[in-house]
């Protein structure tokens, strides 16, 4: 689940949908580098934890490609994106989201290419799959101005400034031929996007 979903659960907003998302997951040396950097640079007492026990350091290193789907069916998404082509991403400097009253989100900026073409951030909620934003699938726009990012950690208020604007991950890149559809119950399905 991405950080926005965690906020909704932590606030127990009864009128909000439990939404599905599509993400790419780092399972290589980049993920290990980010986790190690987090442990080496962010003290435990700086970390924010949600009432559910999650939060703190991000252990599931990923980039949310699309958030806000009402459907829990991976097949709905697979039918739209199965032949989209590889996603290439390049990491940039660290930055933050400061939209919560309780914590700040430390993240790495992300640039993306799809099938070797520059992709502009597309409104409202994805950076690579226009098929999803343009589809008839029911969706909720939670962020009208989506910022492609890779979350590092959730910090208590007052600590984030020390970690913004760092270039420790600048230029690292990865290519993905699969995405992960995560439904509202956090069940994940892998979708091949090259066939």
N, C-alpha and C positions, 0 to 999 in steps of 0.2 A: 504494500500500500504506500502511496506517496505521502508527502508531508501534509498536503491539503486534506487528504482523507483522514489522517491522524488527528488533525485539528477538529474536524467534524465529529469524530468519535469521542475525542476527549471532552468536547462541549456537550455531547449527547443531544445534539439538535434533532428533535423528534420529527420536525417537518421537512428535513432534508433527505434526499435520496441517498442510498448507498450506491455509489457510482463505480463503474468498471473503467479500466484503463489499459493502454497498450504501452509497453516499455521495452527497452533493450537493456540487457544485463551484462555487466562486465564480470567475467569469471577468470580473468587472467592476471598478469603481473600489474596491470594498471589498477585493478581492484585492490590488490595487496599493497601497492604503493600508497594509495589513498588511505586505506585503513591504518597503515603504519604511520603515515604522516599525522593522521588524526590523533593517534595514541601518543606520538612523540611531541606534539605541539599543543594539544588542548588538554588542560588539566581536568580531572574528573569533577572537581567542584564547580566547573564552569558549565557543565552539561545540564540541559533541561530534560526531565523525564515526564512522560504523559501519565495520567492516572492508570492507564492500562498496563504500564510497565515498559512500554516501548519508548523510543526517543533516544536521547543521548547521541551516541555515534551511529551513523548509518552503516549497517552491516551488509545490506543488500544493495551493493553499488550498481546503480542503474540510472537511466535517463528516461523520464516519462515522455513518450512520443505523443500520446493522446490521452486526455483525461476527461471524463464526463459522460461516458456512454451509459445508457439505462439498461441495455441488453446484458444478460449474463451468459450469452451463447457465443463461444469462440468462433463458431462457424459463421456467424453474421459478419464478423470482422475478417475472417480468413477469405471469404468470398470476394471481399473488396480489395484486399492488399496482397494476395498470394503471389502475384507476378510483378510486384513493384520494383524489385531490384535491391541490391545491397544498400545499406545505410552506412555512410562514412562520416565519422565525427572527429573533430579536433577539439581538444580542450584548451581553454584560455585561462584568464586570471580568476582569482577567487572574488566572490561578491556575496551579497546578503539580501534576504527578504526580511523586512522588518514590519510585517503586516499584522502580527499577533501581539496582543497585550502582554502575553506571558513569556514569549521567547522569540529569538531570532533564528533564522535558518542560514547556515553557512553553506555556500555552494560554489561549484566551479562552472564558469560560463562555457557554453557549448556552441560550436559552429557545426553545421551539418551539410553534407552533400548526399544526394540520392541519385544513383546511377550516373555518377560523375557530373551532375549538373548542380550548380549552386541553387539552393532552395532558400527562399526568403522565409522568415517566420510567417506562417500563415495564420490568419485569424480564424477562429478564436483560440484554439487549444492544441494545435499540433504543429510540428515543424517539418514533418516529412511526408505525411500521407494526406494529400488533398482529397483523396478518395473518401476518407472518413469525414472530413469537414463538409464535403459536398453531398454526402450520402443522405438517404432518407431515414437513417437510424436515429431513434430518439436520443437526444443528448442535452445536457445542461451546460451552459457556458458559465464556468466558475471563474475564469480569468480571461477577460476580453483581450488583454495584451500579454500573451504567453511569452515567457522567457525560457528558452531551452537551457537546462541546467542539470548538474549532477550534485546531489546533496551529499555533504560531508558530515554535518552534525547539526544538532539543535542545541543552541546555547541560551543560557539564562541572559536576561537583559543586562546590559552593561559590559559585556565581554567581546562583542563582535568586532569592534573597530580594529583590534589588534590583528585580525585575520583577513581583512578585506584588501583587495588590490595586490595580493601576492601572486608571483608568476611561477610557483613551484611545479605546476602541471602544464604550463604553456607549451603548446606544440605536440603534446602526447596525442596519438591518434589510434583509432580502432575502426574495424569494418565489421558489420553485422549482417549475417544472412538469415537471421531469425529474430523474431520479436516474441514477447511473452504477453499474452492476454491475461489480465488478472481481473476476475469478476468481483462482485460486491462482497463475496465471502472469502476473498483473498485466495481463491483457488486459481492456480496458474496453468495455462495451456500454451505450449510452444507452437508458433506458426512460422513455417518456412516462407520467406518472401521472395525467393529466387526461382520458384517453379510455378 
